[in-house]
Amino acid sequence: MKKTFGGAALFLDRSDINTDEIIPAKYLTEVTKEALKPHCLEDLKLEGFDPKGEALRKARVVVSRQNFGCGSSREHAPWVFEVNDIHTIIAESYARIFRQNMFNGGMLAIELPREQIDRLFSMAGQGEVEILVDLSGSAITARCGDKVETYPFDISPFDRALVESGGWVEFADARY
Amino acid sequence: MGKNIAEKIFAAHLRDEPFPGAKVLDIDRVLCHEITTPVAIADLVWRGKDRVFDPTKIKAVIDHVTPAKDSKTATQAKILRDWARRHDITDFFDVGRNGVCHALFPEKGYIRPGFTVIMGDSHTCTHGAFGAFAAGVGTTDLEVGILKGVCAFREPKTIRINLTGTLQPGVYAKDVILFVIGQIGVNGATDRVIEFRGTVVDEMTMDSRMTLCNMAIEAGGTSGICLPDATTVDYLWPFIEGEYSSREAALEEFRKWHSDEDAEYEKVLDFDISNLEPQVTFGYKPDCVKAARDFERTPVDQIYIGTCTNGRLEDLRVAAEILKGRRIADNVRGIVSPATPKIFSDAMAEGIMQIFMDAGFCVTNPTCGACLGMSNGVLAEGEVCASTSNRNFNGRMGKGGMVHLMSPATAAATAITGVITDARTL
């Protein structure tokens, strides 16, 4: 099923945020995605971030730096975002498996150049940021108060097909 | 223009290219364990597609938490066990025959040069040691692999790393790979294949090559890969002797996968490692690496020897050589976990397990256990572990715990002194 994208943004200002920080291994014994829900980003130590805080509860988009989602292949990392209604990650770069897992589940891992990520972070310093995603137009629009900035993003035809078909299982099952 | 080994494997397995640059490959081995597979199984059942593409190409093991520690892990194991039975997956390894997947599956001869291998486990890159393209994937890729025998990848780019010179005594494959990760960074090979070449790799055993390839993912690599040679053939010979008239004939066949002389690489890096010293990580990323000697009196609480990185027979031999006739420090706990039952049994026959026990180590059954803070040696808040595993992330071996990655030799020396120690200085 096709997902919805965009909304309040949570900013995680660090590179190399790994999947152990996103969802610790001790919760991998769960066999439903829903059971992961309270443990999102539980082991992430980052100044100003509270895994039990309001900002994470309200977030629909996560913005971060380089190599987001490195480490373990656990798809529990995208899942814990999914069950918390976060279907969009925006970062400068991703670990391959995490990125693939996002698109395989019909979610978005958007890459933007450093300058634009920097601008988003500076916007976040001024107040709450909402990010809208225009998938068909391949652009995001960030709003903070009366400040509005729009950036185009690249998405490969394959990744777009995965998002539009609802994920890799649907795509592969129809084709192979 | 010639091709490198990854490009040759991709060309030989290409099923489809639904969009430019998206390569859908036929997969030779779909490997499964009880942590990431049960959700794939549940989803297939939910979709009314509880089928497998080829039960002989699927191998499964219970390894992360085994024997089960609680109801949840027992349920995960049961889901995998019932599924393997239901689909006649005969290469399924349960309690008593199970071991750490990336040690067990190679040991059974399942991985061959030129193969494509996927598993819902990031350290699947280990199997590249055999000249295979082996990639860790998520549960959705695994699910499609189980159902259809295919997996999609972007066009591979390869970084060739030439390791030249001669390793000094007391310096091992683990030190080499920690050094390489320190040089190129945790993001240095993201979405790339790392082709390990050079005299140092040529001289390595298969156990050492597996250690090398195991940590390719810690630099972001999709697969580590070594070219298959006489060492590869010798390792595989008991499993392939019916297929080839001689070892030479097998080697000749495997050579077809070798990268061509004029193959292209995105990058070629040369490291002369003749002067390399034992390496140890600090901090919470595997690219934070320095020489063991440069640690000033750094006490540890626990020593952990095992895992898919360094739980093989060669590793246990190296550690036992150092531990022989010695006792671990009073203030540390030592845990050794042979990676498979065969390694355990061979190590017992060689007297290695007795040396560990005499030195004061606790011997556990083969399991991933403590490496990811699941069982058999989880750290308490504020505790420090000297570990032969592959990840030092914050909380990896237990919330609030700290992990220093190192070779089995350095871990053994550290066990004796209680502080991070270069084994050559004992």
Interface residues (C-beta under 8 A of the other chain):
Chain A: S15 D16 N18 D20 E21 P24 A25 K26 L28 T29 E30 V31 K33 D43 K45 Q66 N67 C70 G71 S72 S73 R74 E75 P78 S93 Y94 A95 R96 I97 Q100 N101 N104 G105 S156 P157 F158 A161 G167 W168 V169 A172 D173 R175 Y176
Chain B: R15 D16 P18 F19 P20 G21 A22 V24 I35 T36 P38 V39 A42 D43 R47 K49 H64 V65 D70 K72 T73 T75 Q76 I79 G120 D121 S122 T124 G136 V137 G138 T139 T140 D141 E143 V144 L147 K148 V150 A152 V186 N187 T190 D191 G220 T222 K285 L372 G373 M374 R391 F393 N394 G395 R396 K399
